[in-house]
Structure formats: C-alpha cells, structure tokens
C-alpha cells in the first residue's frame, strides 16, 4: 500500500530503480489524481512538508462558471471512482484490453451552509469533471494486490503469470486480470479502524488455482445512507502444488 495512502510497510529490494520509477508513478496517480482531495480532508500523511490551505472549486450559476479558492475546511470535494466488470478471466471471456460495463461511482461532501457563507446563489451547482485513466488506475490496483500477495503470503510459491508485465505497462489486456467485485453490492463502510481492506482467496480456473486478491481502498469511508467504497479484485498468479491451496483455503470443520 502506498505511503501516500497512509501505509508504512516496505518490501525491501522489491524492484530495481528503473521499475521503481514506474510503480512510483502508479502510486502518485492514486495519491494526486484520484484520492487527492479525500487525502487532504482526512489528513492522510504526505512526504510534502506543507499541505495546501485552500483548494479550488467551480460553481456554475445559469450559464456562467466561476472557479475560486476555498479554505480547506469549507472546500466542497468530490471523489470519482471507476467501476467496471469483473476480471475477464473470471467470466471466461477472451483476453482483451477493453474495460466492459464502465461507470463512475461518485461521492461528494458539501459543508453545511456553504452557499450562504460565500454569498452564492442556492440555484448554483458545484461542478466536478472527473478524468480517470482506467488503464493506469487498474495497473495501480494490480500493483497493490501483487505486492500484498508477496508480503502476506510469505513463502508461498506461485507463478505470477503476466502480473509484473501489467504493472510495468508491458501487457495491454489489463481488465482480463483486474476487475471490480460487485458480490457485496457496494456495502456499507467498514468499521472506522479499517482504512484499507485487503483479503485473499482462490479462484478456480480449469486446472489452475488462481490467487484472488480483493482490495477496498478507504474502506472506512462512504455516504450517510450507507454506501461504501467499491472493492477491486486482482488475479495475481497461479498456485504451485497442493501446499499453497491448503494455506489459502481454510479447512472444513
């Protein structure tokens, strides 16, 4: 999990300097492009010494748009998260670079009395134009899932298949191994102390037992009516032998 999302664990010698530049870019994309405002408002750690005291927002009244800076405590902020179908390999689809069933799940927070405090018309609209690079986002999720598998399944031998190539941008069919898990129907947020939730399991694919990592970033966040952040899934590799299966599948009692 990236430091910029609140983590502090490190995989020693996880990559060479050249590959580290790629994974650093993926971490930065999540931190600065997708989750930036949420991080600011939650006070998530940063390597930058000073955080901004104001943030811009665009207010639309009629046909006129006006962008202005607001103090952080009063800043109306949004987060838009991409969702798409489950990983293609789980659906038995052909390998492709197309993200099917694309949509955005949007969350927002507008402080009470915002329009009155700043003398804005109640007919105004706060505009937010999300720009999500699905490929980059999915690769960043893949990196988290793969690194978590290495860190938490210590000693487990598995074939990573094309996962390193996906993370490094060398394999184009990312949605074949990375998808969105709708089995929980975007359930309510987790308990407050679970910032990010990562779990592992097995997905049977013919004779292969694939390691399936599920990732729910900012799992403690959501809406007042109980809609939580989405869960993503990554098929990070194939187990070797029966020993690994025994570690990942709890025995039946």
Protein Blocks (a to p, Z undefined) as FASTA:
>chain_A
ZZklopabdcehkbcfklmmmmmmmmmmmmmmmmmmmmmmnopacfbfbdcfbdcdddde
hjbccdddddfklmccddddddddddfklnopacdfbdghiacdddddddehklmmnopa
fkbccdddddddfklmmmmmmmmmmmmmmmmmghiacdekjmmmmmnopafklmlmgccd
fkloopadddfklmbacddddddehjbccddddddehklgccfkopacddddddfbdced
jklmmmmmccdZZ
